[in-house]
Amino acid sequence: MDAISRTSMGPFFGGDRRKFRRERRPPVDRRKKKGMTQMEKGRQKSENEIFASCSFASLGLHPTLCEQLRERMGFQVPTQVQAKAIPLILSGRHVLVNAATGTGKTITYLAPIIHYLQKHEPRVERSHGTFALVLVPTRELCMQVYEVLQKLLHLFHWIVPGYIMGGENRSKEKARLRKGISVLVATPGRLLDHLKNTSSFLHAKLQWIIFDEADRILELGFGREIEEILDLLGSRRNKFHSKDITATECPRQNILLSATLNEKVNHLAKISLENPVTIGIDDKTLDTNPTTKKFKPVDSDIEDEEEHPNGFLSSSGGDYKLPELLVQRYVKVSCGSRLAVLLSILKNLFEKAASQKIVVFFSTCDSVDFHYSLLSEFQWPPNSPENSSQIVSYKTFRLHGNMQHEDRKTTFQAFKTETSAVLLSTDVAARGLDFPKVRCIIQYDSPGEATEYVHRVGRTARLGERGDSVLFLQPSEMDYLKDLEKHGVSLTEYPLLKVLEAFPLQGKKHPAKKFVSLDMHPWVSFLQKGLESFISAEPSMKKMAKDAFCSWVRAYTAHRGDLKRIFMVKKLHLGHVARNFGLKEQPSLVGKSHQMQMKKRKRDQKQKGLSNKRKVIKKM
Ligand SMILES: Nc1ncnc2c1ncn2[C@@H]1O[C@H](COP(=O)(O)OP(=O)(O)OP(=O)(O)O)[C@@H](O)[C@H]1O
């Protein structure tokens, strides 16, 4: 690999910024600039913070690849993170990248790999096997990275992209691996499976291992698999210089990326990165432990970039970077009114703008299924004062880990291309997925860890776009805002009463005065009654509601650590929780089974070896 000298980093670090700004956008008319709205100014500021003032070519990428980025992908200039990281990755260093969601991290690692592979001598052939491996936490992200890869490789047909992931046909994957895949995108479990069982999987020429959403891979409990993978590939840090490496014949370069690199990545960084450079980790998040070596900037010209000899990160969690034009709100809703408020907010958003995409996050698969059926089927009774029979007129999609593999794939593709739709999902959609033009994220159920909050809201306001997020909290859960604030995330209150005002009943408006409780609001109680009668009249819906209720309470009890103090199951009124699922009362059967579940849970917790992996996977 030929190293790129610092001087070749060119205009990004030097002075020719104006030239590249001109290249990207036509100059703004002065009068127009003067008359810019606050929003337009914010957008322009955000664009300047997202994009760098240089070209892809100036980063050292091959002209044909730059053309591909420009012509096929429509990318005129690199983003800031691309401008900072691409030259370093090209130089062969191990790199740890921390940048906000939607800032273009995928191209950051794919472009340098393709740069080298397209000029590789002798020319890359399928029979050479795999040169680069991209590890991702979910199947959807696997497909997404593969699609970007396919586009980037359009002009380099001899470099073959491929993917392997859970849910796919193993024998077909084996056949593809036997033929040879130059750049392979994989989920960890399936990769390990093939490393152990597919003898024709050739990886002796492997040069790059990328961990996209590194922290999530570990949170899902794949730590042991990752260590095994690194061992099998001879890519553990202490083995880089080992003389007895048989698994590999090439120099290695490993790269870790996420918008939220925290202490969970420490171990992985330590074992997989050799003398890494970190991008985007500011001083606050660097390890201040006096026993660890101080970080030295590699080059004082490079903002945010730190040499990180031991691969350590702070264990404090630190501040998270959120998209510049994201408007974050919380809505305080008493337990029994949550469902009616959710439907009202969705109705209001689509009445204001018929063409938009929204993602709603739930804590469990059963809950997604229930709300999906409800939104798809709910109708007002024939004698209702509401004009239309349906409460919603938008397309609804669902995504979660218990769905059939093919359905997951179809939903993922369909929601991407829709212009007006709602996606109901578990956290399976929280990481890395790039659905274009998502306008609003609603977190109906709490995300738990602040990291997950950051990734969920990161599905909107991508790449300098505007976006909104709404977090549902019950009055007893308001301390969660303090928890988020510790990570530099602050939210303002959503104007709920004003929104509810938009729904007159029989022509009567309800002014935004304070109601004794939200449950007494005429529209909320009208809607709640409508939902309850619909569900009680539909046995299949009722069954789904009960299952969803049950799994929701289970998920609520599963909050970990400090969060248990905020999300206290003891404080829940289960009768009110039942109203969230359109149930008139808490079914006794559910109560019994819940108690059994609680007992079982306590027993399980006592037993050692209950891996996080199972917990999280079940939830997703
Ligand atoms: N230089 C560029 N110019 C314009 N658009 C770009 C550029 N680079 C990437 N994009 C687009 O930006 C969007 C976000 O990119 P990407 O999904 O790689 O972000 P990310 O930082 O990995 O986000 P997340 O942290 O959520 O995974 C994508 O739609 C991608 O096509």
The ligand as an SDF file (V2000), in Angstrom:
LIG
                    3D

 31 33  0  0  0  0  0  0  0  0999 V2000
  -20.0170   13.4410   -0.1140 N   0  0  0  0  0  0  0  0  0  0  0  0
  -21.3150   13.2720   -0.0990 C   0  0  0  0  0  0  0  0  0  0  0  0
  -22.1400   14.1460   -0.7160 N   0  0  0  0  0  0  0  0  0  0  0  0
  -23.4710   13.9880   -0.6940 C   0  0  0  0  0  0  0  0  0  0  0  0
  -24.0930   12.9590   -0.0910 N   0  0  0  0  0  0  0  0  0  0  0  0
  -23.3250   12.0470    0.5540 C   0  0  0  0  0  0  0  0  0  0  0  0
  -21.9040   12.1530    0.5790 C   0  0  0  0  0  0  0  0  0  0  0  0
  -21.4260   11.1030    1.2770 N   0  0  0  0  0  0  0  0  0  0  0  0
  -22.4860   10.3720    1.6930 C   0  0  0  0  0  0  0  0  0  0  0  0
  -23.6300   10.9410    1.2490 N   0  0  0  0  0  0  0  0  0  0  0  0
  -25.0150   10.4810    1.5320 C   0  0  0  0  0  0  0  0  0  0  0  0
  -25.2590   10.7890    2.8940 O   0  0  0  0  0  0  0  0  0  0  0  0
  -26.1790    9.8750    3.4640 C   0  0  0  0  0  0  0  0  0  0  0  0
  -25.6570    9.3760    4.7920 C   0  0  0  0  0  0  0  0  0  0  0  0
  -24.5170    8.5760    4.5890 O   0  0  0  0  0  0  0  0  0  0  0  0
  -24.1810    7.3340    5.5350 P   0  0  0  0  0  0  0  0  0  0  0  0
  -25.3610    6.4180    5.6060 O   0  0  0  0  0  0  0  0  0  0  0  0
  -22.8930    6.7760    5.0930 O   0  0  0  0  0  0  0  0  0  0  0  0
  -24.0440    8.0940    6.9190 O   0  0  0  0  0  0  0  0  0  0  0  0
  -23.4870    7.5470    8.3070 P   0  0  0  0  0  0  0  0  0  0  0  0
  -22.5920    8.6110    8.8370 O   0  0  0  0  0  0  0  0  0  0  0  0
  -22.9170    6.1990    8.1460 O   0  0  0  0  0  0  0  0  0  0  0  0
  -24.8210    7.5060    9.1700 O   0  0  0  0  0  0  0  0  0  0  0  0
  -25.1660    6.5460   10.4270 P   0  0  0  0  0  0  0  0  0  0  0  0
  -24.2710    6.9670   11.5610 O   0  0  0  0  0  0  0  0  0  0  0  0
  -26.5940    6.8070   10.6830 O   0  0  0  0  0  0  0  0  0  0  0  0
  -24.8840    5.1520    9.9940 O   0  0  0  0  0  0  0  0  0  0  0  0
  -26.3620    8.7900    2.4250 C   0  0  0  0  0  0  0  0  0  0  0  0
  -27.5990    8.9900    1.7790 O   0  0  0  0  0  0  0  0  0  0  0  0
  -25.2180    9.0010    1.4510 C   0  0  0  0  0  0  0  0  0  0  0  0
  -25.5700    8.5960    0.1540 O   0  0  0  0  0  0  0  0  0  0  0  0
  1  2  1  0
  2  3  1  0
  2  7  2  0
  3  4  2  0
  4  5  1  0
  5  6  2  0
  6  7  1  0
  6 10  1  0
  7  8  1  0
  8  9  2  0
  9 10  1  0
 10 11  1  0
 11 12  1  0
 11 30  1  0
 12 13  1  0
 13 14  1  0
 13 28  1  0
 14 15  1  0
 15 16  1  0
 16 17  2  0
 16 18  1  0
 16 19  1  0
 19 20  1  0
 20 21  2  0
 20 22  1  0
 20 23  1  0
 23 24  1  0
 24 25  2  0
 24 26  1  0
 24 27  1  0
 28 29  1  0
 28 30  1  0
 30 31  1  0
M  END
$$$$
